[in-house]
């Protein structure tokens, strides 16, 4: 069955239904086809569960400051989302507390399981140890953050990148 309900629509009245049986016979229902109303309505459930992660790993964990072509892979295990994660922002937080944007964008829709985000080392990162911070967004435009100062920590402790 195909349904096309616009985003941010919380209630949608069904004005037409086409039913085809195994013999190929078609039945039309609803005002869309000049037939009586279907009386059907789709009502979306509210998204009350923010995206969560229960594991985060980084590879490689050490990289030379001059290496900007190697992909750094942050893999998180997504759990507890009803709307599916489809966006992210990754930051490196250096020893002075400066937030350095590393990657941002859309992600393949993930309701649970591993989500790998790849990014190169930003050019303005100096040698030292950086902490990884992550913001995940779901289809309902709700977000959760992990690893930011004074925020929700990464599960299992800080995820760090050493730049040599």
N, C-alpha and C positions, 0 to 999 in steps of 0.2 A: 504494500500500500504506500502511496506517496501522499505526504502532507506537506504543505507549505505555509508555515505560520511565521510571520515576521518577528524578528527579535524585539524584545521589550513589550510584546503583546502578551497580556496576562490572561485574557479571555478571548476566545475566537468562536463565533457562531458558525456552524457548519451549514452552508446553504445548498450544497449539492453533494450527492454520493452516487458513484457509478459502481454497480456490482456486476461482475461477469462470472457466470458459472463455468464448470468444466466443459460444457457443450458449446460454449461461446455465446450463450444467450445473455443479453444485457438488460439490466433493470436500472432505471433512473429515479432518483428520489431527491426532493428538495426544490425550493423556489428557483434555483438556478436553471432548472429544466421545466418549469411551469407545473411542477408537481407539489403536493402539500409539503409544508415545512418538515424538516427532519426532527426538530426538537433536540438536536445534538449540539453540545458546546464543549470545546476543549478549554480546560482551565489549567494553567501551568502551576506547578508547585513552587513555593518560594524557595530560593537558594539560601539556606541558613547555615550551611556547612562550608567553612573556608578551606581552601587547599592546604593540605598538610604534607609534611615529609617525615619519614621515620628513619632515613639514612641518607648520608651525603659523602661522596668520595671525590677526590681530585687526582687527575693523572695528566702529566707528571706533577709531582709535588715540588720539584726543584727545576728551575730553568735559568739559563744565562740571560742577563739583562739585554743582550744584543740579539736574542733569538725571538724574532717577531713573526716567523713563518710557521712555527710549530703550533698545532692546535692543542690548547689546554682543554681537557674534558672534565666538566663537573657533572657527575651522575647523581641524581637524587631519586629516592624511591617515594613516589607520590602515593598518598593514601587519604582517605576521608574527604573526598570531594564529590559533590553530587552534580556539579555543572561541568566538570572536566577542565583541566588546566590547558590553556592554549596561548599563554603569553608569559614572558619572563624578562627580568632585568638582573644582570650580574654586576656586582661592584667588587673592586679590590679596595680594602681599607688599609692604608699604610700605617707605619708606626707612629706617625704624627696625627693620625685620625682623619686624614684626607680621604674622601671617597673618590675613587677613580672608576668611571664607567668602563666596563669591560665588554659587555654584550647586552643587547636588548632586541626584542622582537617576538614574533609568533613562534609557537611550538606546535609540534604534532599533537593533536588532541589526546590527552592522557587522563583517564579516570583513576587508574591505579597501576602501580608497577614502575619500572625504571624509565626515567626521562633523562637523556644525555644532552647537555648543552655545551657546544664547542665554541671556543673563542681564542684569538691570538693574544699574546702579551701586549697590552697597550704600550705605545711608544713613550709615554711619560712616566713609566714606573721606574723608580730607582732601586738599586740593590737593597735588600733587606727582606723582612718577612711581612707578608700581607695576609690579612684575614679575608676570606671570601664571604660576601653577603649576597643574599638572593631574595628577590621578590617574585612570587608566582601569581598569575592572574587567571581567573576562570572565565568561562563563556558568559557568566552573568556580571562580569566586570567587577568581581570582588577579588581582593588580593590578600596574601599573607606574606610576611617578611621573616627572614631568618638570618642570623649572624650580624645584624646591625648593632652598633653600640646601644646599650640600654634597652634592647628589644628581645624578641624571642631568640634564644640561642639555636645554633645548628644542633640537630640531634647527635649525641655522642661527643659533643664538644666542638670547639672552633675548627674550621677547615682552613688550613694555611697553605700559602704558596711562598716558597723561598726563592727570591731572585738573587742570583749571584753576579 
